[in-house]
């Protein structure tokens, strides 16, 4: 079983945060041309169909009868729950506040991976996770003005919770799953579910198939959805879920940078302060303590040795 080298891991992390960071301004540019749930359904289904072309080379590892329920659960949490609640919730809250609520996910992931996966937890890691979330709050503080909807807050928290639970479930089931099929099937099932919901609440005729919308749709489907999720779970297969989750704190930073360029948003002092906090978060979460790690760490290492696998 092939394990990623530190250099390969770094490159994959950089690619992931780049494509997921640009996703937010791109989505904002596309939404005037499309209803939100149908847009989520189309891009996830298209991303899944793209991956299906590669997954079909390994038909024997699909094991649909054995893994159908697992694929469906992943689709409900990682795709329908995360993307669906996200797009609906943005109607009720300022984007900055909603993004902050969604990116509670790394903290939840760090907690859940400690509770359910036996991954190590130590004071500096806790401080790092809290520091990173504080950085997200600072960066997003400029978007917190306006009416605060209780429903919107609940949807934001639920979106981040779905993502965290889906990631933990994927990690726990990774021994019985082929990674490419797990990602492909959850995207297809989730895309079908979102489109089904969209067709009952929105109108297909409201989609404006402009060249810019088609370009954004294809970019998000190929790079953000298909490639992004493959990289994310590849990293999970080769490292601790809590540590990988900590890198997602960088996504709002890059999203802000891309928004400055694409949406003409200005640089603020809060962004600089938030960037420093997030950089400190990533450093603390990924700094190992000297000495013994204890029984929980041993179980984590045993879990990782079982779940490490390569994606052909």
C-alpha positions in Angstrom: 0.0 0.0 0.0 1.5 3.3 -1.1 1.8 6.2 1.4 2.1 9.8 0.4 5.4 11.5 0.8 5.5 14.8 2.7 6.2 16.6 -0.5 3.3 14.9 -2.3 1.0 15.7 0.7 2.0 19.3 0.6 1.2 19.6 -3.1 -2.2 17.9 -2.7 -3.1 20.2 0.3 -2.1 23.3 -1.8 -4.2 22.1 -4.7 -7.2 21.3 -2.5 -7.3 24.6 -0.6 -6.8 26.5 -3.9 -9.7 24.9 -5.8 -12.0 24.9 -2.7 -11.1 28.5 -2.0 -12.0 29.7 -5.5 -15.3 27.8 -5.3 -17.0 30.4 -3.1 -16.5 33.4 -5.4 -17.2 31.3 -8.5 -20.5 30.0 -6.9 -21.4 33.6 -6.1 -20.9 34.6 -9.7 -23.0 31.6 -11.0 -26.0 31.9 -8.6 -27.7 34.8 -10.5 -28.0 32.4 -13.4 -29.4 29.4 -11.6 -31.5 28.3 -8.6 -29.2 27.1 -5.8 -30.4 23.5 -5.1 -30.5 22.6 -8.8 -27.0 24.2 -9.2 -25.7 22.0 -6.4 -27.3 18.9 -7.8 -26.1 19.5 -11.4 -22.4 20.1 -10.4 -22.2 17.2 -8.0 -23.9 14.8 -10.4 -21.6 15.9 -13.2 -18.6 15.6 -11.0 -19.6 12.0 -10.1 -20.2 11.1 -13.7 -16.7 12.4 -14.6 -15.2 10.2 -11.9 -17.2 7.3 -13.1 -15.2 7.2 -16.3 -12.1 6.4 -14.2 -13.8 4.2 -11.6 -15.1 1.9 -14.3 -11.6 0.5 -14.8 -12.0 -1.1 -11.4 -15.5 -2.5 -11.6 -14.7 -5.4 -9.3 -14.1 -3.1 -6.3 -17.5 -1.4 -6.5 -19.3 -4.1 -4.5 -22.6 -2.1 -4.8 -24.7 -4.7 -3.0 -22.3 -4.7 0.0 -21.6 -1.0 0.1 -24.9 0.6 -1.2 -26.0 1.7 2.3 -22.5 3.2 3.0 -22.6 5.1 -0.3 -26.0 6.5 0.5 -25.1 7.6 4.0 -22.0 9.4 2.6 -24.2 11.0 -0.1 -26.7 12.3 2.5 -24.0 13.8 4.8 -21.2 14.9 2.4 -23.2 16.0 -0.6 -26.9 16.6 0.0 -26.5 17.8 3.6 -23.3 19.8 3.2 -24.1 21.4 -0.2 -27.9 21.5 0.1 -28.0 23.1 3.5 -25.2 25.5 2.5 -27.0 26.8 -0.6 -30.3 27.2 1.1 -28.8 28.8 4.2 -27.0 31.5 2.3 -30.5 33.0 1.6 -30.9 33.8 5.3 -27.5 35.0 6.5 -24.7 37.2 5.4 -22.1 35.1 3.5 -19.3 35.9 6.0 -21.2 34.7 9.0 -22.6 31.7 7.2 -19.1 30.7 6.0 -17.9 31.0 9.6 -20.6 28.6 10.8 -19.8 26.1 8.1 -16.1 26.1 8.9 -16.8 25.0 12.4 -16.3 21.7 10.7 -12.5 21.3 11.4 -13.2 21.7 15.1 -16.0 19.2 15.0 -13.8 16.9 13.0 -10.9 17.2 15.5 -13.3 16.4 18.3 -15.1 13.5 16.6 -11.8 12.0 15.3 -10.5 11.9 18.9 -13.7 10.4 20.3 -14.5 7.9 17.5 -11.2 7.2 15.7 -8.8 7.3 18.7 -6.7 10.1 17.2 -4.5 11.9 19.7 -5.7 15.1 21.3 -3.4 17.4 23.3 -3.6 21.0 24.6 -1.7 22.6 21.7 -4.0 20.9 19.2 -7.1 22.2 21.0 -5.6 25.7 21.1 -4.8 25.4 17.4 -8.3 24.4 16.4 -9.8 27.2 18.5 -7.3 29.7 17.1 -8.1 28.7 13.5 -11.8 29.1 14.1 -11.1 32.5 15.7 -9.2 33.4 12.5 -12.3 32.5 10.4 -14.5 34.6 12.6 -12.1 37.6 12.3 -11.9 37.3 8.5 -15.7 37.0 8.2 -16.5 39.7 10.7 -17.0 42.3 7.9 -20.0 40.2 6.6 -21.7 39.9 10.0 -23.8 43.0 9.7 -27.5 42.6 8.9 -30.5 40.6 10.0 -29.5 37.3 11.8 -31.9 34.5 11.1 -32.2 31.7 13.6 -33.0 29.4 10.7 -30.0 30.5 8.8 -27.7 29.9 11.9 -29.1 26.4 12.3 -28.6 25.6 8.6 -25.0 26.9 8.8 -24.2 24.8 11.8 -26.0 21.8 10.3 -24.0 22.1 7.1 -20.7 22.0 9.0 -21.9 19.1 11.1 -22.9 17.1 8.1 -19.5 17.6 6.6 -17.8 16.5 9.8 -20.0 13.4 10.3 -19.6 12.4 6.6 -15.8 12.7 6.9 -15.6 10.6 10.0 -18.0 8.0 8.5 -15.8 7.8 5.4 -12.7 7.3 7.6 -14.3 4.6 9.6 -15.5 2.7 6.5 -12.4 3.2 4.4 -11.1 -0.3 5.0 -14.1 -1.8 3.2 -14.3 0.8 0.4 -12.3 1.6 -2.7 -11.6 5.3 -2.4 -12.5 6.3 -6.0 -15.8 4.3 -5.9 -16.7 5.8 -2.5 -16.3 9.4 -3.8 -17.9 8.6 -7.2 -21.0 7.0 -5.7 -21.6 9.5 -3.0 -21.4 12.3 -5.7 -23.8 10.5 -8.0 -26.3 9.5 -5.3 -26.1 13.0 -3.7 -26.4 14.7 -7.1 -29.6 12.7 -7.9 -31.0 13.5 -4.4 -30.3 17.2 -4.8 -31.7 17.3 -8.3 -34.8 15.5 -7.1 -35.3 18.1 -4.3 -34.6 20.9 -6.7 -37.1 19.8 -9.3 -39.8 19.9 -6.7 -39.0 23.3 -5.3 -37.3 25.1 -8.2 -37.8 25.5 -11.9 -35.4 24.1 -14.5 -36.4 26.9 -16.9 -34.9 29.4 -14.4 -31.4 28.3 -15.3 -29.7 30.7 -17.7 -27.2 28.7 -19.8 -24.9 31.6 -20.5 -21.2 30.9 -21.6 -20.0 32.2 -18.2 -22.3 29.9 -16.3 -21.4 26.9 -18.3 -17.7 27.6 -17.8 -18.1 28.0 -14.1 -20.3 24.8 -13.9 -17.7 22.8 -15.7 -14.8 24.2 -13.7 -16.5 23.5 -10.4 -17.7 20.0 -11.5 -14.2 18.9 -12.7 -11.8 20.6 -10.3 -13.8 21.5 -7.2 -16.1 18.5 -7.0 -14.4 15.6 -8.7 -10.8 16.4 -8.2 -11.3 18.2 -4.9 -13.1 15.4 -3.1 -10.7 12.8 -4.4 -7.8 14.7 -3.0 -9.6 15.3 0.3 -10.2 11.6 0.9 -6.8 10.6 -0.4 -5.3 12.9 2.3 -7.6 11.3 4.9 -6.4 7.8 3.9 -2.9 8.9 4.6 -3.2 11.0 7.7 -5.2 11.9 10.8 -8.7 13.2 10.1 -8.3 16.1 12.6 -5.0 17.2 11.1 -6.3 17.2 7.5 -9.4 19.0 8.7 -7.3 21.8 10.1 -6.1 22.7 6.7 -9.6 23.6 5.6 -9.2 26.8 7.8 -7.1 28.1 4.9 -10.0 28.0 2.5 -11.7 31.2 3.7 -8.4 33.0 3.4 -7.9 32.0 -0.2 -11.6 32.6 -0.9 -11.1 36.2 0.4 -8.1 36.6 -1.9 -9.9 35.3 -4.9 -12.9 37.5 -4.1 -10.6 40.6 -4.0 -9.5 39.8 -7.6 -12.7 38.4 -9.1 -15.4 40.4 -7.1 -13.3 43.6 -6.5 -13.5 43.2 -2.8 -10.9 45.2 -0.7 -8.2 44.0 1.6 -8.9 44.8 5.3 -7.0 44.7 8.6 -9.4 42.0 9.8 -8.2 39.8 6.9 -4.5 40.2 7.9 -5.2 39.5 11.5 -7.3 36.4 10.6 -4.6 35.2 8.3 -2.0 35.3 11.2 -4.4 33.4 13.5 -5.1 30.7 10.8 -1.4 30.3 10.1 -0.8 29.8 13.8 -3.6 27.3 13.9 -2.2 25.1 11.2 1.3 25.2 12.8 0.0 24.2 16.3 -2.3 21.4 15.0 0.5 19.9 13.0 3.3 20.2 15.6 3.8 16.8 17.3 4.6 16.7 21.0 7.8 14.9 22.1 7.6 11.7 24.1 5.0 9.0 24.3 1.6 9.5 22.7 -0.2 6.9 24.8 -2.7 4.3 24.0 -5.1 6.5 22.0 -2.2 7.4 19.6 -1.3 3.7 19.2 -4.9 2.9 18.2 -4.8 5.8 15.8 -1.6 4.5 14.2 -3.2 1.0 13.9 -6.3 2.6 12.3 -4.1 4.5 9.8 -2.1 1.4 8.9 -5.3 -0.4 8.1 -6.8 2.4 6.1 -3.9 3.7 4.1 -4.5 2.8 0.4 -3.6 4.2 -2.9 -5.9 5.5 -5.6 -5.0 4.1 -8.9 
